[in-house]
């Protein structure tokens, strides 16, 4: 049986870090950070600072401030990404609801009719399950939102363009996969991408949205789904290994590529300017590792900034 993890006081946590060769110049300041941020979550950023051996100790010269600077960078980076994921979510929900409402009507019994979705018999169960989930979210969340409760009370139904506000991004993303091919195309055409690409992008976006909302480690997160090769991999001349691109497939840079394709040019450039600012700030706070080590973990190619002008 593995050793049990027992409670450690702030003083004990400090001693553990010192024993791992971490330099702590301001003990009281470090204890304040550990109290507010949680030892366990801060240690989620230690890997880049550890020696490449079995000792599991920090590289010579690593300071607590340096470790904390990566933690803070990831928080600021996560906030930037989250803000833009919410823009994409809102845009997609608007386009989705407009497309279905225009074609199938504005009452639940009209737009949530199983006949409006993929007629492949193997998907009927999934479609019915998704419709049930939408109706449940209307019941559970509808009364808590001003617009939906207004429509329920005054009209007795919820138009999709209103109801979309209380449907989770994960659920509305999954619904794309069961739309009729012509409806998928009409939505994807707004973004000038293929429906198959959209179907890959949406669950990745939903995954990152939830990760950001729960303040999980973002900068070195990898997804299970692989982003299909596209023009940006080629235009950036990203290196290949065994015929596969080494960046922008299931790393953070893959998310950047997706956002490049779904955000407006103005929103994307604003986002990247904010990211570059945080990277420049981090550059001045690192000593034992470089910002290039962080970029490598993020899957950013050396010429990543070029994507802003493509």
C-alpha atoms as a printed R data frame, in Angstrom:
    type eleno elety resid chain resno       x      y       z
1   ATOM     1    CA   UNK     A     1   0.000  0.000   0.000
2   ATOM     2    CA   UNK     A     2   1.297  3.475  -0.920
3   ATOM     3    CA   UNK     A     3   2.179  5.886   1.857
4   ATOM     4    CA   UNK     A     4  -0.872  7.819   2.975
5   ATOM     5    CA   UNK     A     5  -0.936 11.564   2.293
6   ATOM     6    CA   UNK     A     6  -1.501 13.281   5.620
7   ATOM     7    CA   UNK     A     7  -2.131 16.932   6.452
8   ATOM     8    CA   UNK     A     8   0.971 19.150   6.541
9   ATOM     9    CA   UNK     A     9   1.188 22.556   8.209
10  ATOM    10    CA   UNK     A    10   2.557 25.518   6.258
11  ATOM    11    CA   UNK     A    11   5.870 25.182   8.127
12  ATOM    12    CA   UNK     A    12   6.044 21.491   7.190
13  ATOM    13    CA   UNK     A    13   5.256 22.325   3.561
14  ATOM    14    CA   UNK     A    14   8.108 24.852   3.546
15  ATOM    15    CA   UNK     A    15  10.505 22.217   4.920
16  ATOM    16    CA   UNK     A    16   9.448 19.712   2.253
17  ATOM    17    CA   UNK     A    17  10.190 22.274  -0.465
18  ATOM    18    CA   UNK     A    18  13.546 23.146   1.068
19  ATOM    19    CA   UNK     A    19  14.452 19.450   1.215
20  ATOM    20    CA   UNK     A    20  13.700 19.306  -2.508
21  ATOM    21    CA   UNK     A    21  16.363 22.004  -3.042
22  ATOM    22    CA   UNK     A    22  13.892 24.829  -3.682
23  ATOM    23    CA   UNK     A    23  15.320 28.197  -2.605
24  ATOM    24    CA   UNK     A    24  12.857 30.239  -0.532
25  ATOM    25    CA   UNK     A    25  14.035 33.805   0.059
26  ATOM    26    CA   UNK     A    26  10.878 35.050   1.758
27  ATOM    27    CA   UNK     A    27   9.503 32.380   4.107
28  ATOM    28    CA   UNK     A    28   6.482 34.362   5.263
29  ATOM    29    CA   UNK     A    29   5.632 35.391   1.697
30  ATOM    30    CA   UNK     A    30   5.861 31.767   0.561
31  ATOM    31    CA   UNK     A    31   3.593 30.628   3.413
32  ATOM    32    CA   UNK     A    32   1.021 33.252   2.385
33  ATOM    33    CA   UNK     A    33   1.100 31.923  -1.205
34  ATOM    34    CA   UNK     A    34   0.779 28.312  -0.034
35  ATOM    35    CA   UNK     A    35  -2.186 29.215   2.169
36  ATOM    36    CA   UNK     A    36  -4.004 31.065  -0.607
37  ATOM    37    CA   UNK     A    37  -3.087 28.903  -3.592
38  ATOM    38    CA   UNK     A    38  -2.727 25.374  -2.151
39  ATOM    39    CA   UNK     A    39   0.539 23.424  -2.073
40  ATOM    40    CA   UNK     A    40  -0.872 20.639  -4.251
41  ATOM    41    CA   UNK     A    41  -1.949 22.980  -7.067
42  ATOM    42    CA   UNK     A    42   1.296 24.949  -6.982
43  ATOM    43    CA   UNK     A    43   3.248 21.701  -7.313
44  ATOM    44    CA   UNK     A    44   1.397 21.076 -10.568
45  ATOM    45    CA   UNK     A    45   3.953 23.485 -12.094
46  ATOM    46    CA   UNK     A    46   7.116 21.900 -10.731
47  ATOM    47    CA   UNK     A    47   7.938 19.519 -13.603
48  ATOM    48    CA   UNK     A    48   9.871 21.979 -15.783
49  ATOM    49    CA   UNK     A    49  12.045 22.885 -12.782
50  ATOM    50    CA   UNK     A    50  12.983 19.345 -11.724
51  ATOM    51    CA   UNK     A    51  16.311 17.642 -12.400
52  ATOM    52    CA   UNK     A    52  16.280 14.994 -15.121
53  ATOM    53    CA   UNK     A    53  17.056 12.177 -12.722
54  ATOM    54    CA   UNK     A    54  15.323 10.022 -10.113
55  ATOM    55    CA   UNK     A    55  15.906 12.458  -7.235
56  ATOM    56    CA   UNK     A    56  12.678 14.437  -7.911
57  ATOM    57    CA   UNK     A    57  14.491 17.530  -6.639
58  ATOM    58    CA   UNK     A    58  14.605 20.994  -8.142
59  ATOM    59    CA   UNK     A    59  17.371 22.134 -10.462
60  ATOM    60    CA   UNK     A    60  20.182 24.056  -8.773
61  ATOM    61    CA   UNK     A    61  19.174 27.678  -8.216
62  ATOM    62    CA   UNK     A    62  15.407 27.245  -8.601
63  ATOM    63    CA   UNK     A    63  13.516 29.676  -6.400
64  ATOM    64    CA   UNK     A    64  10.006 29.630  -4.996
65  ATOM    65    CA   UNK     A    65   9.344 32.931  -6.769
66  ATOM    66    CA   UNK     A    66  10.287 31.369 -10.086
67  ATOM    67    CA   UNK     A    67   7.921 28.447  -9.546
68  ATOM    68    CA   UNK     A    68   5.141 30.817  -8.504
69  ATOM    69    CA   UNK     A    69   5.730 32.993 -11.576
70  ATOM    70    CA   UNK     A    70   4.855 30.039 -13.842
71  ATOM    71    CA   UNK     A    71   1.740 29.407 -11.742
72  ATOM    72    CA   UNK     A    72   0.689 33.062 -12.136
73  ATOM    73    CA   UNK     A    73   1.490 33.043 -15.860
74  ATOM    74    CA   UNK     A    74  -0.769 30.040 -16.356
75  ATOM    75    CA   UNK     A    75  -3.569 31.775 -14.457
76  ATOM    76    CA   UNK     A    76  -3.290 34.883 -16.643
77  ATOM    77    CA   UNK     A    77  -2.998 32.770 -19.804
78  ATOM    78    CA   UNK     A    78  -6.005 30.705 -18.735
79  ATOM    79    CA   UNK     A    79  -8.054 33.866 -18.162
80  ATOM    80    CA   UNK     A    80  -7.200 35.108 -21.670
81  ATOM    81    CA   UNK     A    81  -8.106 31.775 -23.265
82  ATOM    82    CA   UNK     A    82 -11.289 31.414 -21.201
83  ATOM    83    CA   UNK     A    83 -12.489 34.876 -22.218
84  ATOM    84    CA   UNK     A    84 -12.058 33.987 -25.884
85  ATOM    85    CA   UNK     A    85 -13.589 30.541 -25.495
86  ATOM    86    CA   UNK     A    86 -16.694 32.278 -24.150
87  ATOM    87    CA   UNK     A    87 -16.744 34.489 -27.256
88  ATOM    88    CA   UNK     A    88 -16.582 31.385 -29.455
89  ATOM    89    CA   UNK     A    89 -19.264 29.693 -27.359
90  ATOM    90    CA   UNK     A    90 -21.605 32.660 -27.668
91  ATOM    91    CA   UNK     A    91 -20.989 32.979 -31.422
92  ATOM    92    CA   UNK     A    92 -21.543 29.272 -32.035
93  ATOM    93    CA   UNK     A    93 -24.716 29.172 -29.955
94  ATOM    94    CA   UNK     A    94 -26.084 32.175 -31.850
95  ATOM    95    CA   UNK     A    95 -25.321 30.636 -35.259
96  ATOM    96    CA   UNK     A    96 -26.642 27.225 -34.155
97  ATOM    97    CA   UNK     A    97 -29.926 28.632 -32.839
98  ATOM    98    CA   UNK     A    98 -30.426 30.895 -35.868
99  ATOM    99    CA   UNK     A    99 -29.879 28.004 -38.288
100 ATOM   100    CA   UNK     A   100 -32.295 25.631 -36.544
101 ATOM   101    CA   UNK     A   101 -34.933 28.234 -35.708
102 ATOM   102    CA   UNK     A   102 -35.064 29.529 -39.262
103 ATOM   103    CA   UNK     A   103 -35.629 26.027 -40.622
104 ATOM   104    CA   UNK     A   104 -37.622 24.220 -37.931
105 ATOM   105    CA   UNK     A   105 -39.544 26.849 -35.951
106 ATOM   106    CA   UNK     A   106 -39.307 28.635 -32.622
107 ATOM   107    CA   UNK     A   107 -41.213 26.378 -30.194
108 ATOM   108    CA   UNK     A   108 -39.579 23.444 -28.385
109 ATOM   109    CA   UNK     A   109 -41.950 20.903 -29.928
110 ATOM   110    CA   UNK     A   110 -40.869 22.171 -33.364
111 ATOM   111    CA   UNK     A   111 -37.084 22.549 -33.116
112 ATOM   112    CA   UNK     A   112 -36.611 19.615 -30.712
113 ATOM   113    CA   UNK     A   113 -38.435 17.160 -32.994
114 ATOM   114    CA   UNK     A   114 -36.340 14.030 -33.546
115 ATOM   115    CA   UNK     A   115 -37.116 14.244 -37.290
116 ATOM   116    CA   UNK     A   116 -35.005 17.410 -37.540
117 ATOM   117    CA   UNK     A   117 -31.823 15.470 -36.833
118 ATOM   118    CA   UNK     A   118 -29.713 12.823 -38.563
119 ATOM   119    CA   UNK     A   119 -32.025 10.085 -39.851
120 ATOM   120    CA   UNK     A   120 -29.420  7.350 -39.347
121 ATOM   121    CA   UNK     A   121 -31.277  4.753 -37.259
122 ATOM   122    CA   UNK     A   122 -28.146  3.988 -35.229
123 ATOM   123    CA   UNK     A   123 -28.243  7.530 -33.820
124 ATOM   124    CA   UNK     A   124 -31.901  7.680 -32.754
125 ATOM   125    CA   UNK     A   125 -31.066  6.721 -29.174
126 ATOM   126    CA   UNK     A   126 -28.359  9.394 -28.924
127 ATOM   127    CA   UNK     A   127 -30.669 12.030 -30.437
128 ATOM   128    CA   UNK     A   128 -33.502 11.229 -28.028
129 ATOM   129    CA   UNK     A   129 -31.043 11.340 -25.133
130 ATOM   130    CA   UNK     A   130 -29.760 14.775 -26.207
131 ATOM   131    CA   UNK     A   131 -33.304 16.128 -26.590
132 ATOM   132    CA   UNK     A   132 -34.120 14.885 -23.074
133 ATOM   133    CA   UNK     A   133 -31.020 16.605 -21.717
134 ATOM   134    CA   UNK     A   134 -31.951 19.898 -23.388
135 ATOM   135    CA   UNK     A   135 -35.457 19.748 -21.923
136 ATOM   136    CA   UNK     A   136 -33.995 18.918 -18.508
137 ATOM   137    CA   UNK     A   137 -31.635 21.914 -18.663
138 ATOM   138    CA   UNK     A   138 -34.617 24.079 -19.573
139 ATOM   139    CA   UNK     A   139 -36.462 22.792 -16.501
140 ATOM   140    CA   UNK     A   140 -33.499 23.063 -14.123
141 ATOM   141    CA   UNK     A   141 -31.873 26.268 -15.416
142 ATOM   142    CA   UNK     A   142 -34.702 28.054 -17.211
143 ATOM   143    CA   UNK     A   143 -36.237 29.653 -14.130
144 ATOM   144    CA   UNK     A   144 -32.874 31.021 -13.006
145 ATOM   145    CA   UNK     A   145 -32.335 33.092 -16.148
146 ATOM   146    CA   UNK     A   146 -34.353 36.261 -16.735
147 ATOM   147    CA   UNK     A   147 -35.009 35.843 -20.454
148 ATOM   148    CA   UNK     A   148 -36.017 32.170 -20.326
149 ATOM   149    CA   UNK     A   149 -38.265 32.644 -17.286
150 ATOM   150    CA   UNK     A   150 -39.904 35.624 -19.043
151 ATOM   151    CA   UNK     A   151 -40.784 33.493 -22.065
152 ATOM   152    CA   UNK     A   152 -42.035 30.603 -19.931
153 ATOM   153    CA   UNK     A   153 -44.269 32.865 -17.864
154 ATOM   154    CA   UNK     A   154 -45.599 35.049 -20.701
155 ATOM   155    CA   UNK     A   155 -45.630 32.779 -23.745
156 ATOM   156    CA   UNK     A   156 -45.442 29.227 -22.447
157 ATOM   157    CA   UNK     A   157 -42.486 28.239 -24.611
158 ATOM   158    CA   UNK     A   158 -38.756 28.977 -24.983
159 ATOM   159    CA   UNK     A   159 -37.411 29.936 -28.433
160 ATOM   160    CA   UNK     A   160 -34.064 28.309 -29.140
161 ATOM   161    CA   UNK     A   161 -32.310 31.681 -29.482
162 ATOM   162    CA   UNK     A   162 -33.330 32.381 -25.881
163 ATOM   163    CA   UNK     A   163 -33.009 28.847 -24.496
164 ATOM   164    CA   UNK     A   164 -29.478 28.543 -25.873
165 ATOM   165    CA   UNK     A   165 -28.304 30.646 -22.910
166 ATOM   166    CA   UNK     A   166 -29.105 27.889 -20.411
167 ATOM   167    CA   UNK     A   167 -27.888 24.928 -22.508
168 ATOM   168    CA   UNK     A   168 -24.318 23.912 -21.666
169 ATOM   169    CA   UNK     A   169 -21.628 24.305 -24.305
170 ATOM   170    CA   UNK     A   170 -20.820 20.600 -24.007
171 ATOM   171    CA   UNK     A   171 -24.406 19.631 -24.823
172 ATOM   172    CA   UNK     A   172 -24.870 22.105 -27.665
173 ATOM   173    CA   UNK     A   173 -21.511 20.964 -29.081
174 ATOM   174    CA   UNK     A   174 -22.592 17.317 -29.030
175 ATOM   175    CA   UNK     A   175 -25.826 18.244 -30.793
176 ATOM   176    CA   UNK     A   176 -23.807 19.370 -33.827
177 ATOM   177    CA   UNK     A   177 -22.758 15.755 -34.399
178 ATOM   178    CA   UNK     A   178 -26.392 14.608 -34.832
179 ATOM   179    CA   UNK     A   179 -27.589 17.405 -37.126
180 ATOM   180    CA   UNK     A   180 -28.558 16.703 -40.714
181 ATOM   181    CA   UNK     A   181 -25.548 17.114 -43.057
182 ATOM   182    CA   UNK     A   182 -27.076 20.204 -44.705
183 ATOM   183    CA   UNK     A   183 -27.499 21.913 -41.304
184 ATOM   184    CA   UNK     A   184 -23.918 21.040 -40.312
185 ATOM   185    CA   UNK     A   185 -22.724 22.591 -43.556
186 ATOM   186    CA   UNK     A   186 -24.764 25.749 -43.087
187 ATOM   187    CA   UNK     A   187 -23.180 26.282 -39.653
188 ATOM   188    CA   UNK     A   188 -19.627 25.372 -40.704
189 ATOM   189    CA   UNK     A   189 -19.877 27.600 -43.797
190 ATOM   190    CA   UNK     A   190 -20.194 30.661 -41.546
191 ATOM   191    CA   UNK     A   191 -16.678 29.872 -40.286
192 ATOM   192    CA   UNK     A   192 -15.432 28.896 -43.763
193 ATOM   193    CA   UNK     A   193 -14.441 25.430 -42.547
194 ATOM   194    CA   UNK     A   194 -15.586 21.884 -43.285
195 ATOM   195    CA   UNK     A   195 -18.304 20.257 -41.137
196 ATOM   196    CA   UNK     A   196 -15.929 17.388 -40.268
197 ATOM   197    CA   UNK     A   197 -13.448 19.876 -38.858
198 ATOM   198    CA   UNK     A   198 -16.170 21.623 -36.865
199 ATOM   199    CA   UNK     A   199 -17.192 18.280 -35.399
200 ATOM   200    CA   UNK     A   200 -13.640 17.737 -34.119
201 ATOM   201    CA   UNK     A   201 -13.191 21.287 -32.840
202 ATOM   202    CA   UNK     A   202 -16.347 21.560 -30.716
203 ATOM   203    CA   UNK     A   203 -15.613 18.835 -28.120
204 ATOM   204    CA   UNK     A   204 -12.021 20.112 -27.827
205 ATOM   205    CA   UNK     A   205 -13.356 23.603 -27.134
206 ATOM   206    CA   UNK     A   206 -15.856 22.242 -24.601
207 ATOM   207    CA   UNK     A   207 -13.053 20.333 -22.868
208 ATOM   208    CA   UNK     A   208 -10.864 23.430 -22.592
209 ATOM   209    CA   UNK     A   209 -13.800 25.566 -21.487
210 ATOM   210    CA   UNK     A   210 -14.408 23.250 -18.522
211 ATOM   211    CA   UNK     A   211 -10.702 23.036 -17.738
212 ATOM   212    CA   UNK     A   212 -10.456 26.841 -17.621
213 ATOM   213    CA   UNK     A   213 -13.624 27.192 -15.549
214 ATOM   214    CA   UNK     A   214 -12.144 24.889 -12.879
215 ATOM   215    CA   UNK     A   215  -8.701 26.576 -12.877
216 ATOM   216    CA   UNK     A   216  -6.845 23.432 -13.896
217 ATOM   217    CA   UNK     A   217  -3.297 23.559 -15.297
218 ATOM   218    CA   UNK     A   218  -3.639 24.767 -18.878
219 ATOM   219    CA   UNK     A   219  -0.295 25.544 -20.492
220 ATOM   220    CA   UNK     A   220   0.839 21.916 -20.908
221 ATOM   221    CA   UNK     A   221  -2.567 20.264 -21.315
222 ATOM   222    CA   UNK     A   222  -3.002 17.703 -24.091
223 ATOM   223    CA   UNK     A   223  -6.317 16.564 -25.538
224 ATOM   224    CA   UNK     A   224  -7.280 13.054 -26.604
225 ATOM   225    CA   UNK     A   225  -8.668 14.294 -29.916
226 ATOM   226    CA   UNK     A   226  -6.270 15.208 -32.709
227 ATOM   227    CA   UNK     A   227  -6.789 18.344 -34.803
228 ATOM   228    CA   UNK     A   228  -6.755 17.489 -38.535
229 ATOM   229    CA   UNK     A   229  -3.880 18.909 -40.590
230 ATOM   230    CA   UNK     A   230  -4.810 22.296 -42.017
231 ATOM   231    CA   UNK     A   231  -3.311 25.245 -43.871
232 ATOM   232    CA   UNK     A   232  -1.782 26.776 -40.741
233 ATOM   233    CA   UNK     A   233   0.399 23.728 -40.067
234 ATOM   234    CA   UNK     A   234   1.703 24.067 -43.615
235 ATOM   235    CA   UNK     A   235   2.021 27.865 -43.674
236 ATOM   236    CA   UNK     A   236   4.016 27.839 -40.419
237 ATOM   237    CA   UNK     A   237   6.222 25.082 -41.878
238 ATOM   238    CA   UNK     A   238   5.895 23.084 -38.657
239 ATOM   239    CA   UNK     A   239   8.410 20.230 -38.321
240 ATOM   240    CA   UNK     A   240   7.269 16.670 -38.879
241 ATOM   241    CA   UNK     A   241   8.249 13.364 -37.289
242 ATOM   242    CA   UNK     A   242   7.259 10.193 -39.146
243 ATOM   243    CA   UNK     A   243   5.041 12.300 -41.382
244 ATOM   244    CA   UNK     A   244   3.148 13.879 -38.452
245 ATOM   245    CA   UNK     A   245   3.346 17.512 -37.393
246 ATOM   246    CA   UNK     A   246   5.052 17.857 -34.006
247 ATOM   247    CA   UNK     A   247   3.089 20.960 -32.961
248 ATOM   248    CA   UNK     A   248  -0.539 22.000 -33.218
249 ATOM   249    CA   UNK     A   249  -2.180 18.577 -33.126
250 ATOM   250    CA   UNK     A   250  -3.384 17.927 -29.554
251 ATOM   251    CA   UNK     A   251  -1.443 20.545 -27.580
252 ATOM   252    CA   UNK     A   252  -2.267 24.120 -26.597
253 ATOM   253    CA   UNK     A   253  -1.122 25.379 -29.984
254 ATOM   254    CA   UNK     A   254  -3.798 23.176 -31.549
255 ATOM   255    CA   UNK     A   255  -6.305 25.187 -29.518
256 ATOM   256    CA   UNK     A   256  -4.708 28.397 -30.783
257 ATOM   257    CA   UNK     A   257  -5.187 27.154 -34.358
258 ATOM   258    CA   UNK     A   258  -8.858 26.356 -33.660
259 ATOM   259    CA   UNK     A   259  -9.376 29.827 -32.193
260 ATOM   260    CA   UNK     A   260  -7.655 31.332 -35.234
261 ATOM   261    CA   UNK     A   261 -10.280 29.654 -37.402
262 ATOM   262    CA   UNK     A   262 -13.317 30.510 -35.273
263 ATOM   263    CA   UNK     A   263 -12.614 33.992 -33.873
264 ATOM   264    CA   UNK     A   264 -12.737 37.170 -35.937
265 ATOM   265    CA   UNK     A   265  -9.336 38.497 -37.032
266 ATOM   266    CA   UNK     A   266  -9.647 41.402 -34.586
267 ATOM   267    CA   UNK     A   267 -10.497 39.165 -31.613
268 ATOM   268    CA   UNK     A   268  -7.716 36.710 -32.471
269 ATOM   269    CA   UNK     A   269  -5.039 39.417 -32.715
270 ATOM   270    CA   UNK     A   270  -6.188 40.969 -29.434
271 ATOM   271    CA   UNK     A   271  -5.967 37.552 -27.783
272 ATOM   272    CA   UNK     A   272  -2.459 36.858 -29.106
273 ATOM   273    CA   UNK     A   273  -1.226 40.320 -28.094
274 ATOM   274    CA   UNK     A   274  -2.376 39.569 -24.545
275 ATOM   275    CA   UNK     A   275  -0.692 36.141 -24.626
276 ATOM   276    CA   UNK     A   276   2.559 37.658 -25.930
277 ATOM   277    CA   UNK     A   277   2.490 40.263 -23.138
278 ATOM   278    CA   UNK     A   278   2.213 37.537 -20.480
279 ATOM   279    CA   UNK     A   279   5.000 35.517 -22.115
280 ATOM   280    CA   UNK     A   280   7.270 38.566 -22.191
281 ATOM   281    CA   UNK     A   281   6.547 39.195 -18.510
282 ATOM   282    CA   UNK     A   282   7.306 35.561 -17.660
283 ATOM   283    CA   UNK     A   283  10.574 35.777 -19.615
284 ATOM   284    CA   UNK     A   284  11.857 38.354 -17.107
285 ATOM   285    CA   UNK     A   285  10.931 36.178 -14.123
286 ATOM   286    CA   UNK     A   286  12.634 32.903 -15.110
287 ATOM   287    CA   UNK     A   287  16.242 31.994 -14.342
288 ATOM   288    CA   UNK     A   288  16.805 28.230 -14.182
289 ATOM   289    CA   UNK     A   289  14.575 27.578 -17.194
290 ATOM   290    CA   UNK     A   290  13.755 29.808 -20.160
291 ATOM   291    CA   UNK     A   291  10.479 30.924 -21.661
292 ATOM   292    CA   UNK     A   292  11.397 28.708 -24.642
293 ATOM   293    CA   UNK     A   293  11.065 25.684 -22.344
294 ATOM   294    CA   UNK     A   294   7.547 26.836 -21.490
295 ATOM   295    CA   UNK     A   295   6.685 27.425 -25.168
296 ATOM   296    CA   UNK     A   296   7.935 23.939 -25.997
297 ATOM   297    CA   UNK     A   297   5.568 22.477 -23.394
298 ATOM   298    CA   UNK     A   298   2.727 24.510 -24.878
299 ATOM   299    CA   UNK     A   299   3.457 23.152 -28.346
300 ATOM   300    CA   UNK     A   300   4.223 26.618 -29.733
301 ATOM   301    CA   UNK     A   301   6.592 26.470 -32.734
302 ATOM   302    CA   UNK     A   302   9.442 29.039 -32.754
303 ATOM   303    CA   UNK     A   303   7.615 31.166 -35.351
304 ATOM   304    CA   UNK     A   304   4.221 30.934 -33.615
305 ATOM   305    CA   UNK     A   305   3.678 34.723 -33.799
306 ATOM   306    CA   UNK     A   306   3.398 34.508 -37.589
307 ATOM   307    CA   UNK     A   307  -0.092 33.001 -37.212
308 ATOM   308    CA   UNK     A   308  -1.328 36.460 -36.176
309 ATOM   309    CA   UNK     A   309  -0.766 37.783 -39.683
310 ATOM   310    CA   UNK     A   310  -1.969 34.850 -41.779
